[in-house]
Amino acid sequence: MSIKNLMGRKLAKITGRECRRCRFNVDGRCTLCKGAYMKCWHSITRPLFKERPGKYLRQDPGLTPKEQRELDKIKGALQEAGDTARDGGLLGD
């Protein structure tokens, strides 16, 4: 598997622009013309992607209170580590 193909798949999952979520995808086949399909498929940004209405829309459920507390703990630990490193001269201002 080529690196570009692997990176394209990973980035598609991160951005949500996967071919299976595209309006032009019908039963696993792209309905765009050959040239446009290849331009979209080989691009990391998926320039011709159109979100399909329905079950594939992303919904942001937010964080639960427990997850928010954990995130705050991590932020506090990182802030403390940054302050310690700055005091030790490892980081500039």
Biopython code that builds the backbone (N, CA, C, O; Angstrom):
import numpy as np
from Bio.PDB.StructureBuilder import StructureBuilder

atoms = [
    (1, "MET", "N", (0.855, -1.172, 0.000)),
    (1, "MET", "CA", (0.000, 0.000, 0.000)),
    (1, "MET", "C", (0.896, 1.229, 0.000)),
    (1, "MET", "O", (1.835, 1.320, 0.791)),
    (2, "SER", "N", (0.607, 2.166, -0.884)),
    (2, "SER", "CA", (1.448, 3.346, -0.969)),
    (2, "SER", "C", (1.191, 4.273, 0.214)),
    (2, "SER", "O", (0.138, 4.214, 0.849)),
    (3, "ILE", "N", (2.151, 5.112, 0.491)),
    (3, "ILE", "CA", (2.046, 6.046, 1.611)),
    (3, "ILE", "C", (0.912, 7.037, 1.365)),
    (3, "ILE", "O", (0.181, 7.380, 2.294)),
    (4, "LYS", "N", (0.757, 7.502, 0.121)),
    (4, "LYS", "CA", (-0.301, 8.461, -0.189)),
    (4, "LYS", "C", (-1.679, 7.833, 0.040)),
    (4, "LYS", "O", (-2.582, 8.488, 0.559)),
    (5, "ASN", "N", (-1.837, 6.577, -0.345)),
    (5, "ASN", "CA", (-3.104, 5.885, -0.137)),
    (5, "ASN", "C", (-3.389, 5.732, 1.354)),
    (5, "ASN", "O", (-4.514, 5.955, 1.801)),
    (6, "LEU", "N", (-2.382, 5.354, 2.114)),
    (6, "LEU", "CA", (-2.541, 5.184, 3.557)),
    (6, "LEU", "C", (-2.876, 6.508, 4.229)),
    (6, "LEU", "O", (-3.778, 6.570, 5.064)),
    (7, "MET", "N", (-2.153, 7.571, 3.868)),
    (7, "MET", "CA", (-2.418, 8.885, 4.447)),
    (7, "MET", "C", (-3.802, 9.390, 4.041)),
    (7, "MET", "O", (-4.499, 10.012, 4.843)),
    (8, "GLY", "N", (-4.196, 9.124, 2.808)),
    (8, "GLY", "CA", (-5.519, 9.536, 2.344)),
    (8, "GLY", "C", (-6.627, 8.870, 3.138)),
    (8, "GLY", "O", (-7.620, 9.514, 3.481)),
    (9, "ARG", "N", (-6.468, 7.593, 3.433)),
    (9, "ARG", "CA", (-7.480, 6.882, 4.222)),
    (9, "ARG", "C", (-7.548, 7.413, 5.647)),
    (9, "ARG", "O", (-8.637, 7.623, 6.182)),
    (10, "LYS", "N", (-6.392, 7.631, 6.264)),
    (10, "LYS", "CA", (-6.370, 8.136, 7.644)),
    (10, "LYS", "C", (-6.971, 9.539, 7.719)),
    (10, "LYS", "O", (-7.773, 9.827, 8.607)),
    (11, "LEU", "N", (-6.582, 10.411, 6.783)),
    (11, "LEU", "CA", (-7.093, 11.773, 6.791)),
    (11, "LEU", "C", (-8.577, 11.804, 6.479)),
    (11, "LEU", "O", (-9.297, 12.657, 6.997)),
    (12, "ALA", "N", (-9.047, 10.892, 5.644)),
    (12, "ALA", "CA", (-10.478, 10.833, 5.346)),
    (12, "ALA", "C", (-11.270, 10.496, 6.604)),
    (12, "ALA", "O", (-12.357, 11.032, 6.820)),
    (13, "LYS", "N", (-10.734, 9.618, 7.422)),
    (13, "LYS", "CA", (-11.418, 9.283, 8.668)),
    (13, "LYS", "C", (-11.389, 10.446, 9.645)),
    (13, "LYS", "O", (-12.359, 10.676, 10.367)),
    (14, "ILE", "N", (-10.291, 11.177, 9.671)),
    (14, "ILE", "CA", (-10.174, 12.310, 10.594)),
    (14, "ILE", "C", (-11.111, 13.442, 10.180)),
    (14, "ILE", "O", (-11.820, 14.003, 11.014)),
    (15, "THR", "N", (-11.111, 13.774, 8.891)),
    (15, "THR", "CA", (-11.920, 14.902, 8.416)),
    (15, "THR", "C", (-13.378, 14.530, 8.201)),
    (15, "THR", "O", (-14.232, 15.412, 8.113)),
    (16, "GLY", "N", (-13.675, 13.248, 8.116)),
    (16, "GLY", "CA", (-15.044, 12.815, 7.864)),
    (16, "GLY", "C", (-15.403, 12.804, 6.399)),
    (16, "GLY", "O", (-16.559, 12.558, 6.054)),
    (17, "ARG", "N", (-14.449, 13.062, 5.524)),
    (17, "ARG", "CA", (-14.698, 13.070, 4.090)),
    (17, "ARG", "C", (-14.341, 11.714, 3.505)),
    (17, "ARG", "O", (-13.387, 11.589, 2.737)),
    (18, "GLU", "N", (-15.102, 10.714, 3.867)),
    (18, "GLU", "CA", (-14.902, 9.372, 3.350)),
    (18, "GLU", "C", (-15.829, 9.162, 2.162)),
    (18, "GLU", "O", (-16.915, 9.740, 2.115)),
    (19, "CYS", "N", (-15.418, 8.351, 1.214)),
    (19, "CYS", "CA", (-16.232, 8.119, 0.025)),
    (19, "CYS", "C", (-17.598, 7.543, 0.386)),
    (19, "CYS", "O", (-18.583, 7.837, -0.291)),
    (20, "ARG", "N", (-17.675, 6.743, 1.423)),
    (20, "ARG", "CA", (-18.959, 6.155, 1.780)),
    (20, "ARG", "C", (-19.934, 7.190, 2.321)),
    (20, "ARG", "O", (-21.135, 6.928, 2.378)),
    (21, "ARG", "N", (-19.443, 8.362, 2.719)),
    (21, "ARG", "CA", (-20.309, 9.430, 3.217)),
    (21, "ARG", "C", (-20.651, 10.461, 2.155)),
    (21, "ARG", "O", (-21.365, 11.424, 2.433)),
    (22, "CYS", "N", (-20.153, 10.271, 0.953)),
    (22, "CYS", "CA", (-20.332, 11.253, -0.111)),
    (22, "CYS", "C", (-21.685, 11.064, -0.805)),
    (22, "CYS", "O", (-22.172, 9.942, -0.947)),
    (23, "ARG", "N", (-22.270, 12.162, -1.227)),
    (23, "ARG", "CA", (-23.557, 12.140, -1.915)),
    (23, "ARG", "C", (-23.459, 11.384, -3.243)),
    (23, "ARG", "O", (-24.446, 10.799, -3.689)),
    (24, "PHE", "N", (-22.303, 11.389, -3.869)),
    (24, "PHE", "CA", (-22.137, 10.760, -5.173)),
    (24, "PHE", "C", (-21.894, 9.252, -5.083)),
    (24, "PHE", "O", (-21.812, 8.588, -6.115)),
    (25, "ASN", "N", (-21.780, 8.707, -3.893)),
    (25, "ASN", "CA", (-21.547, 7.280, -3.709)),
    (25, "ASN", "C", (-22.889, 6.555, -3.724)),
    (25, "ASN", "O", (-23.755, 6.806, -2.885)),
    (26, "VAL", "N", (-23.046, 5.650, -4.692)),
    (26, "VAL", "CA", (-24.270, 4.863, -4.800)),
    (26, "VAL", "C", (-23.878, 3.390, -4.782)),
    (26, "VAL", "O", (-23.241, 2.900, -5.715)),
    (27, "ASP", "N", (-24.253, 2.697, -3.733)),
    (27, "ASP", "CA", (-23.928, 1.276, -3.565)),
    (27, "ASP", "C", (-22.436, 1.001, -3.703)),
    (27, "ASP", "O", (-22.039, 0.013, -4.322)),
    (28, "GLY", "N", (-21.623, 1.856, -3.138)),
    (28, "GLY", "CA", (-20.181, 1.649, -3.149)),
    (28, "GLY", "C", (-19.483, 2.088, -4.419)),
    (28, "GLY", "O", (-18.277, 1.884, -4.559)),
    (29, "ARG", "N", (-20.208, 2.683, -5.339)),
    (29, "ARG", "CA", (-19.621, 3.156, -6.602)),
    (29, "ARG", "C", (-19.813, 4.657, -6.713)),
    (29, "ARG", "O", (-20.874, 5.186, -6.381)),
    (30, "CYS", "N", (-18.779, 5.334, -7.180)),
    (30, "CYS", "CA", (-18.845, 6.776, -7.363)),
    (30, "CYS", "C", (-19.559, 7.075, -8.672)),
    (30, "CYS", "O", (-19.231, 6.494, -9.707)),
    (31, "THR", "N", (-20.535, 7.981, -8.633)),
    (31, "THR", "CA", (-21.307, 8.297, -9.831)),
    (31, "THR", "C", (-20.753, 9.495, -10.596)),
    (31, "THR", "O", (-21.346, 9.905, -11.594)),
    (32, "LEU", "N", (-19.632, 10.069, -10.157)),
    (32, "LEU", "CA", (-18.999, 11.153, -10.907)),
    (32, "LEU", "C", (-18.338, 10.591, -12.150)),
    (32, "LEU", "O", (-18.062, 9.394, -12.233)),
    (33, "CYS", "N", (-18.083, 11.469, -13.122)),
    (33, "CYS", "CA", (-17.400, 11.002, -14.324)),
    (33, "CYS", "C", (-15.982, 10.548, -13.962)),
    (33, "CYS", "O", (-15.471, 10.904, -12.900)),
    (34, "LYS", "N", (-15.365, 9.788, -14.812)),
    (34, "LYS", "CA", (-14.069, 9.162, -14.540)),
    (34, "LYS", "C", (-13.004, 10.165, -14.109)),
    (34, "LYS", "O", (-12.319, 9.935, -13.112)),
    (35, "GLY", "N", (-12.848, 11.262, -14.829)),
    (35, "GLY", "CA", (-11.806, 12.228, -14.497)),
    (35, "GLY", "C", (-12.037, 12.906, -13.157)),
    (35, "GLY", "O", (-11.103, 13.077, -12.374)),
    (36, "ALA", "N", (-13.274, 13.290, -12.893)),
    (36, "ALA", "CA", (-13.592, 13.961, -11.632)),
    (36, "ALA", "C", (-13.440, 12.989, -10.473)),
    (36, "ALA", "O", (-12.954, 13.369, -9.407)),
    (37, "TYR", "N", (-13.842, 11.758, -10.665)),
    (37, "TYR", "CA", (-13.722, 10.756, -9.614)),
    (37, "TYR", "C", (-12.264, 10.543, -9.232)),
    (37, "TYR", "O", (-11.933, 10.495, -8.047)),
    (38, "MET", "N", (-11.404, 10.417, -10.211)),
    (38, "MET", "CA", (-9.994, 10.187, -9.912)),
    (38, "MET", "C", (-9.376, 11.407, -9.245)),
    (38, "MET", "O", (-8.510, 11.260, -8.382)),
    (39, "LYS", "N", (-9.802, 12.610, -9.626)),
    (39, "LYS", "CA", (-9.305, 13.821, -8.990)),
    (39, "LYS", "C", (-9.694, 13.831, -7.515)),
    (39, "LYS", "O", (-8.893, 14.200, -6.656)),
    (40, "CYS", "N", (-10.917, 13.429, -7.231)),
    (40, "CYS", "CA", (-11.400, 13.401, -5.851)),
    (40, "CYS", "C", (-10.728, 12.271, -5.069)),
    (40, "CYS", "O", (-10.289, 12.476, -3.937)),
    (41, "TRP", "N", (-10.648, 11.106, -5.657)),
    (41, "TRP", "CA", (-10.116, 9.933, -4.976)),
    (41, "TRP", "C", (-8.645, 10.090, -4.615)),
    (41, "TRP", "O", (-8.230, 9.702, -3.523)),
    (42, "HIS", "N", (-7.859, 10.649, -5.514)),
    (42, "HIS", "CA", (-6.429, 10.770, -5.284)),
    (42, "HIS", "C", (-6.047, 12.002, -4.461)),
    (42, "HIS", "O", (-4.880, 12.168, -4.106)),
    (43, "SER", "N", (-7.001, 12.852, -4.161)),
    (43, "SER", "CA", (-6.703, 14.043, -3.387)),
    (43, "SER", "C", (-6.941, 13.770, -1.909)),
    (43, "SER", "O", (-7.887, 13.074, -1.541)),
    (44, "ILE", "N", (-6.080, 14.319, -1.071)),
    (44, "ILE", "CA", (-6.252, 14.160, 0.373)),
    (44, "ILE", "C", (-7.439, 14.976, 0.856)),
    (44, "ILE", "O", (-8.125, 14.565, 1.792)),
    (45, "THR", "N", (-7.696, 16.122, 0.237)),
    (45, "THR", "CA", (-8.758, 17.008, 0.707)),
    (45, "THR", "C", (-10.129, 16.659, 0.148)),
    (45, "THR", "O", (-11.122, 17.226, 0.603)),
    (46, "ARG", "N", (-10.227, 15.763, -0.808)),
    (46, "ARG", "CA", (-11.483, 15.372, -1.429)),
    (46, "ARG", "C", (-12.257, 16.600, -1.918)),
    (46, "ARG", "O", (-13.288, 16.936, -1.335)),
    (47, "PRO", "N", (-11.785, 17.281, -2.976)),
    (47, "PRO", "CA", (-12.364, 18.554, -3.402)),
    (47, "PRO", "C", (-13.801, 18.465, -3.903)),
    (47, "PRO", "O", (-14.518, 19.464, -3.836)),
    (48, "LEU", "N", (-14.250, 17.329, -4.396)),
    (48, "LEU", "CA", (-15.606, 17.202, -4.934)),
    (48, "LEU", "C", (-16.560, 16.536, -3.950)),
    (48, "LEU", "O", (-17.669, 16.153, -4.323)),
    (49, "PHE", "N", (-16.143, 16.397, -2.710)),
    (49, "PHE", "CA", (-16.950, 15.739, -1.689)),
    (49, "PHE", "C", (-18.197, 16.556, -1.372)),
    (49, "PHE", "O", (-18.109, 17.761, -1.137)),
    (50, "LYS", "N", (-19.341, 15.912, -1.364)),
    (50, "LYS", "CA", (-20.604, 16.519, -0.942)),
    (50, "LYS", "C", (-21.208, 15.609, 0.123)),
    (50, "LYS", "O", (-21.430, 14.422, -0.119)),
    (51, "GLU", "N", (-21.474, 16.168, 1.305)),
    (51, "GLU", "CA", (-22.003, 15.383, 2.421)),
    (51, "GLU", "C", (-23.365, 14.805, 2.080)),
    (51, "GLU", "O", (-24.237, 15.507, 1.567)),
    (52, "ARG", "N", (-23.542, 13.527, 2.365)),
    (52, "ARG", "CA", (-24.818, 12.862, 2.139)),
    (52, "ARG", "C", (-25.738, 13.153, 3.320)),
    (52, "ARG", "O", (-25.343, 12.958, 4.470)),
    (53, "PRO", "N", (-26.942, 13.611, 3.058)),
    (53, "PRO", "CA", (-27.857, 13.840, 4.174)),
    (53, "PRO", "C", (-28.304, 12.510, 4.770)),
    (53, "PRO", "O", (-28.466, 11.522, 4.055)),
    (54, "GLY", "N", (-28.495, 12.494, 6.052)),
    (54, "GLY", "CA", (-28.995, 11.282, 6.676)),
    (54, "GLY", "C", (-28.105, 10.778, 7.780)),
    (54, "GLY", "O", (-27.563, 11.557, 8.563)),
    (55, "LYS", "N", (-27.954, 9.462, 7.841)),
    (55, "LYS", "CA", (-27.313, 8.826, 8.983)),
    (55, "LYS", "C", (-25.814, 9.086, 9.090)),
    (55, "LYS", "O", (-25.237, 8.871, 10.157)),
    (56, "TYR", "N", (-25.162, 9.544, 8.014)),
    (56, "TYR", "CA", (-23.728, 9.739, 8.077)),
    (56, "TYR", "C", (-23.318, 11.141, 8.523)),
    (56, "TYR", "O", (-22.123, 11.430, 8.596)),
    (57, "LEU", "N", (-24.267, 12.009, 8.821)),
    (57, "LEU", "CA", (-23.906, 13.341, 9.279)),
    (57, "LEU", "C", (-23.237, 13.260, 10.636)),
    (57, "LEU", "O", (-23.670, 12.510, 11.511)),
    (58, "ARG", "N", (-22.189, 14.029, 10.804)),
    (58, "ARG", "CA", (-21.486, 14.040, 12.083)),
    (58, "ARG", "C", (-22.269, 14.843, 13.099)),
    (58, "ARG", "O", (-22.782, 15.922, 12.800)),
    (59, "GLN", "N", (-22.353, 14.314, 14.283)),
    (59, "GLN", "CA", (-22.992, 15.032, 15.367)),
    (59, "GLN", "C", (-21.989, 15.114, 16.501)),
    (59, "GLN", "O", (-21.377, 14.114, 16.879)),
    (60, "ASP", "N", (-21.826, 16.306, 17.038)),
    (60, "ASP", "CA", (-20.873, 16.512, 18.119)),
    (60, "ASP", "C", (-21.609, 16.383, 19.451)),
    (60, "ASP", "O", (-22.330, 17.296, 19.853)),
    (61, "PRO", "N", (-21.432, 15.258, 20.129)),
    (61, "PRO", "CA", (-22.162, 15.059, 21.374)),
    (61, "PRO", "C", (-21.596, 15.863, 22.536)),
    (61, "PRO", "O", (-22.228, 15.958, 23.588)),
    (62, "GLY", "N", (-20.409, 16.443, 22.356)),
    (62, "GLY", "CA", (-19.788, 17.182, 23.450)),
    (62, "GLY", "C", (-19.122, 16.223, 24.431)),
    (62, "GLY", "O", (-19.075, 15.013, 24.213)),
    (63, "LEU", "N", (-18.616, 16.791, 25.504)),
    (63, "LEU", "CA", (-17.942, 15.989, 26.516)),
    (63, "LEU", "C", (-18.846, 15.799, 27.721)),
    (63, "LEU", "O", (-19.599, 16.696, 28.102)),
    (64, "THR", "N", (-18.758, 14.625, 28.309)),
    (64, "THR", "CA", (-19.477, 14.380, 29.556)),
    (64, "THR", "C", (-18.721, 15.099, 30.672)),
    (64, "THR", "O", (-17.556, 15.451, 30.492)),
    (65, "PRO", "N", (-19.355, 15.321, 31.808)),
    (65, "PRO", "CA", (-18.650, 15.989, 32.918)),
    (65, "PRO", "C", (-17.384, 15.250, 33.348)),
    (65, "PRO", "O", (-16.382, 15.879, 33.688)),
    (66, "LYS", "N", (-17.427, 13.924, 33.335)),
    (66, "LYS", "CA", (-16.248, 13.143, 33.712)),
    (66, "LYS", "C", (-15.112, 13.364, 32.707)),
    (66, "LYS", "O", (-13.959, 13.543, 33.100)),
    (67, "GLU", "N", (-15.441, 13.352, 31.404)),
    (67, "GLU", "CA", (-14.435, 13.586, 30.374)),
    (67, "GLU", "C", (-13.870, 15.003, 30.474)),
    (67, "GLU", "O", (-12.678, 15.214, 30.251)),
    (68, "GLN", "N", (-14.721, 15.968, 30.808)),
    (68, "GLN", "CA", (-14.268, 17.340, 30.968)),
    (68, "GLN", "C", (-13.289, 17.460, 32.127)),
    (68, "GLN", "O", (-12.288, 18.166, 32.013)),
    (69, "ARG", "N", (-13.560, 16.778, 33.252)),
    (69, "ARG", "CA", (-12.632, 16.786, 34.398)),
    (69, "ARG", "C", (-11.294, 16.178, 34.028)),
    (69, "ARG", "O", (-10.243, 16.699, 34.400)),
    (70, "GLU", "N", (-11.334, 15.069, 33.289)),
    (70, "GLU", "CA", (-10.092, 14.430, 32.855)),
    (70, "GLU", "C", (-9.304, 15.355, 31.928)),
    (70, "GLU", "O", (-8.082, 15.453, 32.034)),
    (71, "LEU", "N", (-10.002, 16.026, 31.027)),
    (71, "LEU", "CA", (-9.348, 16.965, 30.122)),
    (71, "LEU", "C", (-8.725, 18.120, 30.900)),
    (71, "LEU", "O", (-7.617, 18.552, 30.582)),
    (72, "ASP", "N", (-9.424, 18.624, 31.916)),
    (72, "ASP", "CA", (-8.886, 19.699, 32.744)),
    (72, "ASP", "C", (-7.639, 19.244, 33.502)),
    (72, "ASP", "O", (-6.697, 20.018, 33.668)),
    (73, "LYS", "N", (-7.630, 17.980, 33.966)),
    (73, "LYS", "CA", (-6.449, 17.439, 34.652)),
    (73, "LYS", "C", (-5.254, 17.393, 33.703)),
    (73, "LYS", "O", (-4.138, 17.754, 34.077)),
    (74, "ILE", "N", (-5.499, 16.949, 32.482)),
    (74, "ILE", "CA", (-4.420, 16.861, 31.496)),
    (74, "ILE", "C", (-3.891, 18.251, 31.162)),
    (74, "ILE", "O", (-2.680, 18.455, 31.070)),
    (75, "LYS", "N", (-4.805, 19.207, 30.981)),
    (75, "LYS", "CA", (-4.374, 20.581, 30.692)),
    (75, "LYS", "C", (-3.555, 21.143, 31.840)),
    (75, "LYS", "O", (-2.552, 21.818, 31.607)),
    (76, "GLY", "N", (-3.965, 20.877, 33.084)),
    (76, "GLY", "CA", (-3.223, 21.356, 34.247)),
    (76, "GLY", "C", (-1.827, 20.750, 34.318)),
    (76, "GLY", "O", (-0.856, 21.446, 34.611)),
    (77, "ALA", "N", (-1.731, 19.446, 34.048)),
    (77, "ALA", "CA", (-0.431, 18.780, 34.076)),
    (77, "ALA", "C", (0.486, 19.338, 32.986)),
    (77, "ALA", "O", (1.678, 19.539, 33.219)),
    (78, "LEU", "N", (-0.063, 19.586, 31.807)),
    (78, "LEU", "CA", (0.752, 20.147, 30.726)),
    (78, "LEU", "C", (1.191, 21.579, 31.042)),
    (78, "LEU", "O", (2.317, 21.968, 30.732)),
    (79, "GLN", "N", (0.310, 22.350, 31.654)),
    (79, "GLN", "CA", (0.669, 23.716, 32.031)),
    (79, "GLN", "C", (1.790, 23.703, 33.070)),
    (79, "GLN", "O", (2.733, 24.490, 32.990)),
    (80, "GLU", "N", (1.673, 22.800, 34.047)),
    (80, "GLU", "CA", (2.710, 22.686, 35.089)),
    (80, "GLU", "C", (4.045, 22.258, 34.479)),
    (80, "GLU", "O", (5.094, 22.782, 34.853)),
    (81, "ALA", "N", (4.008, 21.313, 33.545)),
    (81, "ALA", "CA", (5.238, 20.862, 32.898)),
    (81, "ALA", "C", (5.859, 22.001, 32.085)),
    (81, "ALA", "O", (7.079, 22.161, 32.072)),
    (82, "GLY", "N", (5.021, 22.790, 31.407)),
    (82, "GLY", "CA", (5.535, 23.923, 30.648)),
    (82, "GLY", "C", (6.165, 24.969, 31.546)),
    (82, "GLY", "O", (7.209, 25.531, 31.215)),
    (83, "ASP", "N", (5.533, 25.234, 32.686)),
    (83, "ASP", "CA", (6.091, 26.203, 33.633)),
    (83, "ASP", "C", (7.421, 25.719, 34.190)),
    (83, "ASP", "O", (8.366, 26.497, 34.321)),
    (84, "THR", "N", (7.495, 24.421, 34.521)),
    (84, "THR", "CA", (8.744, 23.852, 35.036)),
    (84, "THR", "C", (9.853, 23.949, 34.001)),
    (84, "THR", "O", (10.986, 24.302, 34.327)),
    (85, "ALA", "N", (9.526, 23.634, 32.752)),
    (85, "ALA", "CA", (10.526, 23.704, 31.695)),
    (85, "ALA", "C", (10.979, 25.144, 31.454)),
    (85, "ALA", "O", (12.156, 25.391, 31.191)),
    (86, "ARG", "N", (10.065, 26.073, 31.542)),
    (86, "ARG", "CA", (10.418, 27.488, 31.369)),
    (86, "ARG", "C", (11.330, 27.964, 32.503)),
    (86, "ARG", "O", (12.298, 28.688, 32.270)),
    (87, "ASP", "N", (11.007, 27.548, 33.738)),
    (87, "ASP", "CA", (11.840, 27.905, 34.886)),
    (87, "ASP", "C", (13.237, 27.318, 34.786)),
    (87, "ASP", "O", (14.213, 27.941, 35.205)),
    (88, "GLY", "N", (13.327, 26.116, 34.229)),
    (88, "GLY", "CA", (14.616, 25.448, 34.076)),
    (88, "GLY", "C", (15.415, 25.964, 32.895)),
    (88, "GLY", "O", (16.563, 25.560, 32.712)),
    (89, "GLY", "N", (14.842, 26.843, 32.089)),
    (89, "GLY", "CA", (15.566, 27.398, 30.950)),
    (89, "GLY", "C", (15.472, 26.569, 29.694)),
    (89, "GLY", "O", (16.169, 26.852, 28.720)),
    (90, "LEU", "N", (14.622, 25.544, 29.687)),
    (90, "LEU", "CA", (14.494, 24.704, 28.507)),
    (90, "LEU", "C", (13.630, 25.350, 27.422)),
    (90, "LEU", "O", (13.814, 25.084, 26.234)),
    (91, "LEU", "N", (12.690, 26.196, 27.837)),
    (91, "LEU", "CA", (11.830, 26.894, 26.887)),
    (91, "LEU", "C", (12.033, 28.388, 26.997)),
    (91, "LEU", "O", (12.297, 28.918, 28.076)),
    (92, "GLY", "N", (11.908, 29.056, 25.872)),
    (92, "GLY", "CA", (11.997, 30.510, 25.876)),
    (92, "GLY", "C", (10.631, 31.110, 26.137)),
    (92, "GLY", "O", (9.616, 30.414, 26.087)),
    (93, "ASP", "N", (10.609, 32.399, 26.416)),
    (93, "ASP", "CA", (9.333, 33.065, 26.697)),
    (93, "ASP", "C", (8.571, 33.348, 25.487)),
    (93, "ASP", "O", (7.477, 33.906, 25.563)),
]
sb = StructureBuilder()
sb.init_structure("model")
sb.init_model(0)
sb.init_chain("A")
sb.init_seg("    ")
for serial, (resi, resn, name, xyz) in enumerate(atoms, 1):
    if name == "N":
        sb.init_residue(resn, " ", resi, " ")
    sb.init_atom(name, np.array(xyz, "f"), 0.0, 1.0, " ", f" {name:<3s}", serial, name[0])
structure = sb.get_structure()
